[in-house]
């Protein structure tokens, strides 16, 4: 059992907490995020809180954890590849063309692999 008075430190601690007490898990998650943001330079804190608000919104809009993961994954790539994104900032700093289209040509076909459903104890 995880002590709810101290923050979980390992993945196993977090996983145990979410199974045993989802409400306490969510509160600890929020506390840890706020602690991290409050340790950032003051000039970045507002932007980090806005980003966390957006992440939380995407999680709420999702029907399940996998959907949330896919939404956040898409957000991440948008921030990298969009105009004024991370990739463009790197290009300005280095002067190199880091275009993703040139380095990763579109795959036109792929082999689809069949997966057999495995029965688990929980089914």
Sine and cosine of phi, psi and omega as CSV:
sin_phi,cos_phi,sin_psi,cos_psi,sin_omega,cos_omega
0.00,0.00,0.65,-0.76,-0.02,-1.00
-1.00,0.02,0.70,-0.71,0.07,-1.00
-0.97,0.26,0.89,-0.46,-0.07,-1.00
-0.97,0.24,-0.11,0.99,0.02,-1.00
-1.00,0.08,-0.29,0.96,0.06,-1.00
-0.87,-0.49,0.56,-0.83,-0.04,-1.00
-0.93,0.36,0.62,-0.78,0.08,-1.00
-0.87,0.49,0.59,-0.81,-0.04,-1.00
-0.93,-0.36,-0.48,0.88,-0.06,-1.00
-0.90,-0.44,0.25,-0.97,0.06,-1.00
-0.84,0.54,-0.66,0.75,-0.01,-1.00
-0.89,0.46,-0.65,0.76,0.06,-1.00
-0.87,0.50,-0.72,0.69,0.00,-1.00
-0.91,0.42,-0.69,0.72,-0.01,-1.00
-0.89,0.45,-0.65,0.76,0.03,-1.00
-0.90,0.43,-0.70,0.72,-0.02,-1.00
-0.89,0.46,-0.69,0.72,-0.02,-1.00
-0.91,0.42,-0.54,0.84,0.04,-1.00
-0.96,0.28,-0.66,0.75,-0.09,-1.00
-0.99,0.16,-0.60,0.80,-0.08,-1.00
-0.46,-0.89,0.99,0.11,-0.05,-1.00
-0.85,0.53,-0.54,0.84,0.00,-1.00
-0.93,0.37,-0.70,0.72,0.06,-1.00
-0.90,0.43,-0.61,0.79,0.05,-1.00
-0.84,0.54,-0.76,0.65,-0.04,-1.00
-0.89,0.45,-0.65,0.76,0.03,-1.00
-0.90,0.44,-0.70,0.72,0.03,-1.00
-0.90,0.43,-0.64,0.77,0.02,-1.00
-0.87,0.50,-0.74,0.67,0.02,-1.00
-0.88,0.47,-0.67,0.74,0.01,-1.00
-0.88,0.48,-0.71,0.70,-0.02,-1.00
-0.91,0.42,-0.63,0.78,0.04,-1.00
-0.90,0.43,-0.71,0.70,0.01,-1.00
-0.89,0.45,-0.65,0.76,0.06,-1.00
-0.86,0.50,-0.68,0.73,0.00,-1.00
-0.91,0.42,-0.72,0.69,0.01,-1.00
-0.89,0.46,-0.66,0.75,-0.03,-1.00
-0.93,0.38,-0.33,0.94,0.05,-1.00
-1.00,0.05,-0.16,0.99,0.03,-1.00
-0.97,0.26,0.35,-0.94,0.07,-1.00
-0.82,0.57,0.60,-0.80,-0.06,-1.00
-0.81,0.59,-0.60,0.80,-0.04,-1.00
-0.92,0.40,-0.31,0.95,-0.03,-1.00
-0.98,-0.21,-0.25,0.97,-0.15,-0.99
-0.88,0.47,-0.68,0.73,0.00,-1.00
-0.88,0.48,-0.71,0.71,0.00,-1.00
-0.89,0.45,-0.64,0.77,0.03,-1.00
-0.91,0.40,-0.63,0.77,0.04,-1.00
-0.91,0.41,-0.62,0.78,0.06,-1.00
-0.90,0.44,-0.67,0.74,0.04,-1.00
-0.90,0.45,-0.68,0.74,0.01,-1.00
-0.91,0.42,-0.60,0.80,0.06,-1.00
-0.87,0.49,-0.69,0.73,0.00,-1.00
-0.91,0.42,-0.66,0.75,0.04,-1.00
-0.88,0.47,-0.72,0.69,0.01,-1.00
-0.89,0.46,-0.62,0.78,0.04,-1.00
-0.89,0.45,-0.70,0.71,0.02,-1.00
-0.90,0.44,-0.61,0.79,0.05,-1.00
-0.90,0.43,-0.66,0.75,0.01,-1.00
-0.92,0.39,-0.57,0.82,-0.03,-1.00
-0.96,0.27,-0.24,0.97,-0.06,-1.00
-1.00,0.08,0.57,-0.82,-0.02,-1.00
-0.99,0.15,-0.31,0.95,-0.02,-1.00
-0.35,-0.94,0.19,-0.98,-0.04,-1.00
-0.87,0.50,-0.58,0.81,0.01,-1.00
-0.92,0.40,-0.66,0.75,0.05,-1.00
-0.88,0.48,-0.67,0.74,0.04,-1.00
-0.88,0.48,-0.68,0.73,0.00,-1.00
-0.87,0.49,-0.69,0.72,-0.01,-1.00
-0.92,0.40,-0.63,0.78,0.04,-1.00
-0.89,0.45,-0.70,0.71,-0.01,-1.00
-0.93,0.36,-0.59,0.81,0.07,-1.00
-0.87,0.49,-0.69,0.72,0.02,-1.00
-0.90,0.43,-0.66,0.75,0.06,-1.00
-0.85,0.52,-0.68,0.73,-0.01,-1.00
-0.87,0.49,-0.75,0.67,-0.02,-1.00
-0.91,0.41,-0.59,0.81,0.07,-1.00
-0.86,0.50,-0.66,0.75,-0.02,-1.00
-0.94,0.34,-0.39,0.92,0.02,-1.00
-0.99,0.10,-0.70,0.71,-0.16,-0.99
-0.99,-0.13,-0.22,0.98,-0.06,-1.00
-0.95,0.31,0.20,-0.98,0.10,-0.99
-0.86,0.52,0.66,-0.75,-0.07,-1.00
0.88,0.47,0.41,0.91,0.03,-1.00
-1.00,0.05,-0.08,-1.00,-0.06,-1.00
-0.87,0.49,-0.69,0.72,-0.03,-1.00
-0.89,0.46,-0.68,0.74,0.02,-1.00
-0.91,0.42,-0.62,0.79,0.04,-1.00
-0.90,0.44,-0.66,0.75,0.05,-1.00
-0.90,0.44,-0.64,0.77,0.01,-1.00
-0.88,0.47,-0.63,0.77,0.02,-1.00
-0.91,0.41,-0.64,0.77,-0.01,-1.00
-0.94,0.35,-0.67,0.74,-0.10,-1.00
-1.00,-0.05,-0.38,0.93,-0.07,-1.00
0.97,0.24,0.10,0.99,0.00,-1.00
-0.99,-0.11,0.47,-0.88,0.10,-1.00
-1.00,0.09,0.93,-0.36,-0.02,-1.00
-0.96,-0.29,0.48,0.88,-0.08,-1.00
-0.83,0.55,0.79,-0.61,-0.02,-1.00
-0.95,0.31,-0.58,0.81,-0.04,-1.00
-0.87,0.49,-0.65,0.76,-0.03,-1.00
-0.95,0.30,-0.58,0.82,-0.07,-1.00
-1.00,0.08,-0.43,0.90,-0.04,-1.00
-0.80,-0.60,0.99,0.11,-0.01,-1.00
-0.88,0.48,0.50,-0.86,0.00,-1.00
-0.90,0.43,0.73,-0.69,0.07,-1.00
-0.98,0.19,0.80,-0.60,-0.08,-1.00
-1.00,-0.01,-0.38,0.92,0.02,-1.00
-0.44,-0.90,0.33,-0.95,0.01,-1.00
-0.45,-0.89,0.47,-0.89,0.06,-1.00
-0.99,0.12,0.76,-0.65,0.03,-1.00
-1.00,-0.02,0.83,-0.56,-0.02,-1.00
-0.99,-0.12,0.77,-0.63,0.05,-1.00
-0.98,0.18,0.64,-0.77,0.07,-1.00
-0.88,-0.47,0.75,-0.67,0.04,-1.00
-0.99,0.10,0.65,-0.76,0.03,-1.00
-0.96,0.28,0.77,-0.63,0.01,-1.00
-0.97,-0.23,0.77,-0.64,0.02,-1.00
-0.96,0.27,0.70,-0.71,0.05,-1.00
-0.92,-0.40,0.17,-0.99,-0.03,-1.00
-0.88,0.47,-0.56,0.83,-0.11,-0.99
-0.99,0.15,-0.12,0.99,-0.04,-1.00
-1.00,0.10,0.00,0.00,0.00,0.00
